Amino acid sequence: MNIKPGDIYEDCAYHPCLCVGATEHDVWGVSLIDGSQPRSCDIQSCGVRLLSVAEAWQIKMSGPNDPDVLASIPSAGRWWR
């Protein structure tokens, strides 16, 4: 996966993040949900994926798209409520 600074990615906690740095194996950035940082993930093992601006906004407002993922996030961690 080719992630570079300025891209938006979904981290392993399902936060859309603005990438501020990346190597061949790792990516780190700032959460577009709560501003937390650094949001660091291993590109191969964390399930990182690139997002469009529209996808990032949808996740911020309604939570992750996958119903199984949505159900797996505890109530206290649901930023969209």
Summary of the structure (lengths in Angstrom):
residues: 81
radius of gyration: 11.9
end to end distance: 31.7
largest distance: 35.2
contacts: 212
relative contact order: 0.21
helix: 23%
strand: 28%
